[in-house]
């Protein structure tokens, strides 16, 4: 049995990112960059006006000068053209600054021109309202690091460099199936002794939310032959996630079926309540995560270990769970001896544990937006204690591992 920390570290040591592909930046949202991108061009790539106004020389401060030219954004200005003494140009936002212009005075700061003459203020600051070449981005500046997830603003920076295609990691392919002859899919009729399979749709949705390509296999009955067939049909995936059949019951054949096919464990059993039977390993090049069948137990451990595997497969630098330190204002009694997960709600400042949070329940996963993990020596969480909250309903990841465990204050 491993600790949560050791289990995660073993995942990071044993799981490798997927292969690469080249894609247009227009479809790169939420993909993970497979190469570090440096700037080839400065931004802006010429000095330009930050305002609509008058381009002037500070040597003419306080003088009356003549407007001799109007320059619009996109106009080509010869390098030989220079603003002469006692003159000014009208210049629009984004237009190239010609030689001799070293300050921009906004239109509203000058009285209306009379016969194309204006009076300059007595105080003009050099470079006023001028965007200098390279002040935003310098040549060879690192723009986006390998392993960063691309958002709209990173894509905008790539576009500013004339980059049309980028190398990204392929989306991890995740296959999910559940085991148990008592399970039926939500589109089937059930008998009084049967239940609907809630785990697979939740795991599929969570995997897709993390950027994975998902595939669902039919429910495998509690027989080795059926489970082995499901496994063999899933081995083209980067990750197989199962729920159920990993405990010590007489019909719990999932792990044995994997072992029969050459499964090698990364870890087997975790020091956590609920979800102790959670198992992780490799079958050939495919990562395997066996989760408990109880919905809350299985999905909580997916939040911890499943997320880590998918983010690592995706090549994401931020593949570590991050925490939010906050306060709880309730007294909470728990059974000590094991690290215990408590589902609850975080409102931006306070964590409130759910009243009902049994491992076999489904609704607490919907009602909560995260959880805390209590150290094994805690039997009472006092009002006013500070806890480490781990979100489930929004993404909160880091590129280094923080302590996930709430300890005695």
N, C-alpha and C positions, 0 to 999 in steps of 0.2 A: 504494500500500500504506500502511495506517495502523498506528499503534501501538495496543496494547490500550487505553491511556488515551484516545487520540483517538477510537477506535471507540466506546467507551462514551459519551464526551461527545457524540458525534454522535447516538447513540441518544436520549439524554436531551433533546437539542435538537429532535429531529424527530418523536418519538413522543408522541402525546397520549392522555390517559386516555379510556376508553369513556364512554358516556352514563350517566345516573343512573336509579335506580329506588327506589321506596319499599317497604320490607319490614317485617314484624313482627320484633321483637327476638328472638323465639323461634327464628327460622331465620337469625339474623345471624352465627352463629359463622364466623370466618375471612373475613368480608366486610370490605371497606374502606370506611370512613366517608367520605361526600362532603361533610360539613359539620362545622364545629367546634361542639361541644355545650358550653354553659355551664349552670351550676346555676340552676334557678329557685327551688329551695327549700333551706333549710339542712338539714344532717343531723348529728345528730338535729334534728328541728324543735321539740323542747322539752327542757328539762333532765330527765334520767331517771336512775334508779338503775342503777349498774353491778354491784350485788351484791344477793343476798337478805339483808336485814338490817333494822336499825332506823333510821328517819329521825329525826334529832334536831337540836336547836339547840346551837351551841357555848356559848351563855350558860349552859347547864345542865351544863357539864363537872363531873364528880365528884358529881353529885346523884343522888338517887333520883327517877325520873320514871315517870309512868303511861302505859301503852300505851292509846291512845284510839281507834285506827282501824287497819284493815288495807287496804292498797292493792295491787291486782294490776295487772300489765301490761295495758293496754287499758281500765282503769277511767277514767271521766271525773271529773276533779276540778274543782270550781268555782273560778274565779279569786278568788272572795271568801273561800274557805276558807283559814284560816291556822292553823298549829300554834301552840298557846298555850304559855306558860311552864310548866315542870315537867311536860311531856308529851312523848310520842314516838309514832311510827306504825310499824307493821310494813309493810315495803315490799319488793316483789319486783323482780327484775331486769327492767329495761325500763319499769317503772312511772313515771308522771309525778311529778316532785318538786313537792309543794305549797309554798305560801308558808310561810316560817318554818323550813323544813328546809334546813340548810346543810352537813350531813355525814351520811354513811351509815356505820353500824357493823355489820359482818357479824355474823350470828347467833352464829357460833362464837367471837366475841371478847367475848361477854356471857354471864354466868352465867344459868341457866335462870330465866325470870320467876317471881316469886312473887306470886300474886294480881294479875297484870297490872302488876306494878311491876318495874323493872330499875334496876340501879346503873350509871351511865355511868362510863367510864374517866376518869382525871384529865387525860389528854391526848387531845384530839380535834382533828384538823387540818381547817381549813375546806375545804369542797368535796371531802372525802374520799369516794372511790367515787361521785362524781357526774359523769355525762357531760353536758357543757354544750351548750346549743343551738349548732349550727354548728361544733362542734370538729372534726368530720370533714370536712364540706363547707360552704363559705360560699356565700351567694347571689352569682351572677355569676362564680364561680370556673370556670376552664376545666377541663372534665372529660376530654374526648377531642378530640384535634385532627383536623381534616380530613386524610385520608390514612393514619390509623392503622388497622391490622388489628384487628378485634374479637375478643377472647378472652372466656372465661367471666366473668372479673372485670370487664372493661369493660362487658359486658352487665349485670352486677349493678349497677354504678354507674348505668347508664342507667335500670334498673328502679327504683332508689332515688329517681329524679326523676319517676316516673310516666310515663316515655316508653314508648309502646307500639310506635311505628313510627319508622323512621329512613331517611334517604336514604343509599344506598350506590352505589358504582360497579357497573355491570353486570359480570358475569364476562366476561373476554376470551374470545372464541371463537377457538380455535386449530385449524387444519386441517393435517394432516401427510400427506405422501406421499413415496415414494421413487421413484427412477428407476433403470432398468437391467433389461435383458431376462434377466440372469443371476439375478435375484431371484425368490424364491417366498415366499409367506406360510407361516407355521408350520403351518397346517392343510392344506397342499398337499403332494403328493409331489414330490420333487426328483430330477433326473437328476444323473449324476456331474459334469457341468459347471456345475451350478447351486448356489446357496447360499440359506439362509433370510434373510429380511429381519428383522434384529434391531433396526435403528435406529428404525423407526417405532414399535414397541411401547414402546421405552424413552423416546423423545421424548414420546409421548402420555402415558405414566405420569408423567414428570417435569412436564409441563405441567399435568396434573390435580392433582398434588401442590401446585403453586403456585396453585391456585384457578381454573384456566381450565376452560371448557367445551370438550371435545375432540371432534374428528371426524376420521375416517380415510378417505382416498381410496385406491382401489386402486393398486397399483404401476403406474407409467407406464413403458412401454418406451422404449428410447433412440431415439425419433423425435419430431421437433418437433410434429407434429400431435397425437400422444398426450399429450405434455407440456402443450401449449396447452389441450387439452380439460380436463385435470386442473386447470389453473390457473383457467380460466373457471368451472368448477364449484365453485371454492373461494372466489370473490371476495366472498361474503357474510361471510367471516370477518374478524376483526380482525388475525389473523396467520396467514400460511401459512409452514410450515417444510418445506423439502425436504432430502433427503439424497442425495448422489450427483450426478454430472453437472456439477460446477462446476470441474473441473480443465481440463486442456488436451488431453485425449484426443480422438481423432477422433469418438467417440460421445458426447462430453460436451456435450449440447445444452440443458441446463437454463437456464443464464443467457441464452443466445440466445433461447430461447422466451419468457422473461419480457421481454426487451428488445423483441421483436417486438410485444408487447402494450402497450408504453408504460411499462415498468419504469424507474424513476429511482433511481439508486444513492445510498445514504447513504455507504457505503464498499464498496470492492472489494479484497479481499485484506488479510490481517492479518499483521503481523510476529510470528509465533508458530509454534512447532513442537511438535506437529503441528497441522494445520488452516489452513495459509496461505490456501487458496482461499476461505475463509468470506466471504460477501457479504451485505450488508444493504441494503434499500431500500424503496421504496413503489411500489405499483401502485394508482393511485387513492387510496382511503382505507385500503387494506389494507397492513399492514407485511409485508415478505418477509424471511425469513432462509434463505439457501442454505448448507447445511452439507456438509462433505466426506463421502464415502461410507464411509470407514474408520470403524468403530464408535468406537474410542477418540478419534480425531481429531474426529469429528463431535460426540460427546456432551460432550467437554471444552469445545468452543467453544459448545455449547448452555449449559453451566454458566456461562460468562462472558457471552455476548451474549444467548442465548435468555432466560435468567432476567431480565436487565435489561429486555428488551422486555416480557415478560409482566407484571412487577411495575410497570412504568411504565404500561402499558395499564390495569392494575387500579387506578391512582391511588394506589398505595402510597407513602407518604413514605419508607419504608425500601426503596428500590429499588437500593441500591448493595451490591455484594459486600463483606462484612466479612472480616477476617482474624484469625487467632489466631497470635500470635508464640510460637514454641516452639523447642526445640533438636532437632538431629539428631545421632545418635551413630554415624553411619557415614560412611566416606569414599566419595564418589561421583564417578566420572569421567563427564563429559559432553562432547559436541562443542560448542565455543563458536561464536559467530558469529550465532546467533539466540536469541531468548528461548525457552527450552525448558520444557515442562510435564513434571513428574515426579509420577506417581500414587503414593500411598502411604497409610499408616495413621497416624493420630494417636490415642494412647492416653490423652490427657488431659495429657500433659507432653512426650512425645517423638514426633517424626515419623520414621517408618521407610519409606524408598522401597521399592516393590515391585521384585522381581528381574526379573519379566517385565512389560513395559509397552509392547509394540509398538503403533503406531497402528491396526493392523488387528485387534487382539484385542478380545474382548468380556469375558472373565472378569476382567481387571484392574479394570474399572469396578465389578464386584460386590465384589471383594476389597478395594478401597481405600475410604476414607471421605473422600477429598479429594485435593488436589494442591498443589504449589508451582510457581511460575514463576520460573525462574532468569534473571537478567540475562544478556545475550548475551556479556559478557566472562568469564563463569565457565566454567572447564573442569574444576574440581575443587571439590566441596563437602566441606569438611574436617569430621572428627569434632569435635563441639562447636559447630558453626556454628548461629547462630540463623536461622530461616527464617520466612516468612509463609505460613501454612497456610490454604487456602481449602476449606471443607467442601463435600461433595457429598451426604452421607447425612443431614444435619440442616440446618435453616434457620439462617442466620447472616448477617443483613443490617443495613445502617446507613443513616442518612439523609444521610450525607456520605461522599464517596469517600476511602478510604484507599489508600495505595500497596499494590498487589498483588504487587509484584515483589521477590523475594529477591535482595539485592545482596551483593557481597563484604564480609565483616566488616572 
